[in-house]
Amino acid sequence: MAEGLNWAKRLYQNRSQRARELRNEGKKVMGYICCQPPVELITAAGMVPYRITGTLEPITEADAYLETLMCPYVRSCFDLGIKGRYDFVDGIIWPHSCDNIQKTSDIWKHYIPHSYFKYLEVPHMTDPSALEFFTAELKVLKRSLEEYAGVEITDERLEEAIKVHNESRTLLRELSSLRKQDPPLLSGTEMTQVVLAAMSIPVAECNEMLRNIIQEVKARKDGPQKAVRLLVYGCEIDDIAFINLMEGCGANVVIDDLCIGTKYYWKDVATDGSPLKNLADHYLGEVMCPRTFHRSPGTRQQDLDNRFGYIRDFAKEFNVRGAILYIIRYCDTFEFDVPEVRDYLQQAGLPVLHLEDDYSLTSIQGFKTRIQAFLEMMG
């Protein structure tokens, strides 16, 4: 394995290592959770953006602070925090993305002290008034980061940060496009490692890594064996175990609609006009998360096309033969959408398998028989 993918694999296996090194060198590391905090503001302030994730290892400490009948992903993130696994993170930006995230914010702030904590109000609508509010909220965040970092975030600095992060998104899309051919040149497991690695290091280092990986993958003569091409839809997959299980059953995961996946890199931030407004438009209007209501006047079919048409387009562009809906238990925002997503994709001619998981390695392994049966059904 050449340096590009090996680099990403090392980062995936020890995500905090590079961030800890940079912090020891005097850099500030700013953690964030979910897709809504603009990483461009963190970069423009001279800090390292670091995506907070969970782990499939057993939760041993969080149950003393959080209910068990809530999102196991959020509980896992908190469990790692209370164990000191995020002690290298100087500050954290905590958005109002869903009820579980929102209700955990004060508990995290109280029990896992950082030198900086900012709760980011994120509207649930995309109407002009909501975008105006979110732009104002990002101005508050910008001033807060300036005060904490001791750096003025000028429009020029922010525009440059948007430019370099857009480059990262472009490189990730180019890498993902190498999965269009059959068999794909890059496995879904490898792509998952790359995306998680990209969220763990400064964007300039990330872009260098991605350029190396693209060059390496393009040089491959053969990809994995031809197999059933799958799309995976859902919330957080921050471990390769589930993707690896599907591919071990005889599938090729060629595209996703995941929080740690295409939601992170599929669309660029606009570069014309006010950079703060462009960030508000992108993170509220362009990130297709079910926690956000995208108003769509017209018929019910037009509403469904507005909400899920991009998933259908993914399936067509990547020649997908089936879809797996992977939903973490108690994730109401995604779970409420499942019946409509399932019916919408089935009407588009795609077989669909819905799996509900409690975000543990044990439950993932229990899906093997169902996935194998699903693949056999498609022949």
N, C-alpha and C positions, 0 to 999 in steps of 0.2 A: 504494500500500500504506500503510495507516494505521500509527500508531505501535506498536501491539502486536506484530504479526508482524514489522515492520521492526526493532523492538527485539531480538526473538529472533534474527532473521537476522544482525544485526550481532554479537551475542554468539557465534553459531555460527561465523561467519567469523573471529572473533578471540576465542577462548574465554578466554584468559588476561588480556585487557585490563582488565576490571573488577576481577579479583582483584589484579592488579598495582597498580591505583589504590588499592584499599583497603589493601594492604600498605604503600604509600608514605604512607598516612594514619595508619599505626601499628597496623592490624589484623593479627592473625596468620592465615595461611591454612593450613588443615590438609587435606592431600591424603589420599585414600583410594582403594582399588582394589577392584573387585567390589561385590557387593550386601550383604555381611555387616556391615561396620562401621556402627554406628548413628550417623547424621548428627545425631540429636537431642543426643547427648552433646557433639559438637563445637559445635553452636549454643549449648547451655547453658553451655559454657565461654567464650562470647564470641568464638569464632573462626569463620572462614568455611569451610564444608565445600566441597571442590573435588574432583570425580571425575577421577581419572587415566584418560586414554584413550590410544589409539595414533593412528596416521595411516596412510593408504594410500600415503604416499610411500615410496620405496625405503629399506630398512634398510642403513645404511652403516657404523655403528660397533658395533652390538651383536654382530656375528658374532665379534668378537675376544674376547668374554666368555662368550657363550652358544652352545650347540649349535644348529645349523641345523635339526636334526630335533626341534623342539619348537614349541609354540604360537607362530605368527607374531604373534599379537596381543600376547602378553607380551613377545616380542622387540622389537616396535615400541614399546611403552611404555618399555622399558629403553633403546632406541635414543634416544628423545626425552630421557630423563633424562640419559644420558651426554653428550648434546650440549648440555646446559644449558638445555633448553627448560622445565624445571620449577624453574628457579632462584628463582622467586617463592614457591615452596611452603616454608613454615617447617618443617613436620613432615609425617609420613606414617603412616597406620595401615594395616598390611599383614596381611590375614587369611589363615588357612589355608583357602582356598576350593577349590583343586585342586592337584594335584602340581606343575604348571608354575608357578603363583603361589608355592606354598610354597618350591620349590627356588630361586626367583629372589630371595627375600627377603634372604638374607645377602649376595648379590652386590650387590643394590641398596644395602643399608645400607653396604657397604664402599666402593663406588665413587661413590655419589651421596650425599654427606653432607648431612644435614639436622640442624637443632638438636634435633629430636625424631624418634624412630622407635619405633613400638610394633608388635610382632608379636602379632596377636590369634588365640588358639587358638579354633577353631570346631569343635565336634563334627560328626560325620557322621550322627548319629542324632538322633531327636526324642523318645526315651524320657524319662521323668521325671528319671532320673539325668543324662542329657545336658543337659536344660534347667537342672537345678540347677547343673551344672558351668559352663554358659555364663553363667548369672546371676552366678556368682562371678567368672568371667573379666571380665565387664563391670564389676564392682565394682573390680577391679584397674585396668582401663582408665580408669574414672572418677577414681580417686585419682591416676593418672599424669597425666591431663589437668589436674586441679586443680593439681597441683604445677607443671606446665609453664606453665599460663596464669595462675597466681596468683589463681585464682578458686575459691570454694567452689561446687560444683554441688549445691545443695540440692534436695530433692524438688520444691519449688515452681518452681525454675528449670527443672528437667527436665520437669515436667508442662507448663509453658508452652511449652517447646521441642517437646514431643510434639504439643501442640495446634496450633501454627503449622505444623509439618510435615504434620500430618493435613489441615490446611486446604489446603496445597499439593497433596496427593494428591487431595483432593476436587475441586479446580479442574482438575487434569489429567484426572481421570475425566470431568468435565463436558465438557471440551474434546474428549476422545476420543469421547464419545457423539454429538457433532455429525457423526460419520462414519457413523452408523447409517442416515441417510436415503440415498436413491439418486436422483441422485448425491450423494456426501458433500459437506458444506460445506467440509471441510478435507482436504487431500491427505495421504498418508502421508509425503511428503517434508517438508511443513510441520510435521507432528507430530514428526518426528525432530529437526528443527532446534529446536523448542520444548523437547523433553525435554533435549537436550544443553545448551541455554542455561540451563535450570532448574538443572542440576547445576554451574553455573559461578559462581553469584552467591548472596549471602545470601538466606535463605528469605523474609524480609519483602519484599525487592525482587522476588524470584521471584513471590510471590503478587500483587503489584501488576501485574507484567507479564502474568500469566495472566488476571487480571480484564479487563485491556484487550484481550487477544487474544480472549477469549470474547465480549466485547461486539462486537468487530469482525467475528468470524466469523458470529455470529448475524445480523448486519445484511446478510450476503450474500444475494442473491436466487438465485444459481445457484452450484453447485459445479462440479467437473470434469465432463466428459461421462460418461454412463453407460458402464460397462465391467465386465469380470469383477472381482468382488469377492474379494480375496485376504486370507488370513491368513499371516503370516510367523512361523515358529518358529525359534529358534536362540539363539546366544550373543551375541556383541558385534557390534552394528552401530552404530558411532559416526561414520559418514560417510553423507551422503545419497546417495552415488553408486549404491549397490545399489537402494535404494528408488526413486530417480529412474529407474533403468534399467527396473525393472518397470513403473512408471507410464508411461514412454515407450513401452513395448511395447504399451500398451493395457489396463492393469489399474488398478484402484483398490485400494491397500493400505489396508484399513479397520480392521485390528486386528492386534496382534502378541503374541507371547510371547517377549520378548527381555530380556536383562539390562539394556540401556539402552532401556527401554520399560515394558511393564505390570508386570514384576517389581518395578520401582522404585516404582510408585505405585498399584497396583490395590487393595491392602488397607491399612486404617488400623491404627495401633498402638492397642491397647486403652487406656482411660483410667481404669478402675477398679482399685484395688489398687496394689501396688508398681510404680513406673514402671520400675525396672531389670528386674524380672521380666517386665513387659509388653514391654519391648524384646527381651529374650531370646526370649520366645514368638514375637514377630513375625519377627525376623531369622533365627531358626533354623527355626521351624515354619510360618510363613506365606509366606516367600519360596520359591516352588516351583522350586528349582534341582536339577538331577540329581545334584549333588555330595552332596546330603542324602538319606538313606534314610528314607522315611516308611513305618513299619511298618503293614501292613494285613492283619489276620487275615481269613481267609475264602477264597473261591475265587480263581482267577487273574483272572477277569473283575472281581471286586471290587477286586483289587489294581490292575488297569489303570485302573479308574474312579477310584480314589483318587489315582493318579499323574497321569492325563491327562484326567480328566473335565472339568476347568476349561477345557481347550483346546477340547473339543467344545462346551462351553457358550458360549465366545467365538464359535465359528463360527455357532452358532444365533442368538445375540443380535445379531450384526452381519451376519447373512444372507450368510455367506461361501459362495462356490461352489468354491473350491479353496485348497490350502495349499502353501506352499513352505517346505521345511526347509533353512535356510541354516546350514551347519556349517563352522566354521573347521578346517582340517586340523590333526591331532594334538590336537584337543580331545576327549579320550577320554570325558570325562563325558557330553557331549552325543552323541557318535558312538555310544556303546554303547546309547543310548536310541532311536536313529533307527529300527531295524527295528520296534520295538514301537509307537512313535509313528505311523509310517507305516501299519502295519496297523490300528491303532486308529482313525485318522481315515478310512482307506479303508472300514472296516466301518461307519463312521458316514455313508458316502455321499459323502465328499469325495475328489476326485482330488488326488494328492500328487506333487510334484516335489522330489527330493532333490538339493541342490547342495552340493558340497564346495569350499571356497575356500581359497587360501593368503594371504588378507588383503592383496590388492594390487589396484590399479586395473586392471592388465592382465588379471588373471583374471576380474574382475567383468565387463568388457566382453565377454569370451569367452562369457558365459552368455546373451547376447542371443538367439541362434538357438534355444536350448533353451527359453527362457521364451516366445518367440513361438509355438513349436510346442505348448507346454503350453496356452497361452491359446486357440490355434486348436482344439485338441482339445475344449475345453469349449464352443466355439461362441460 
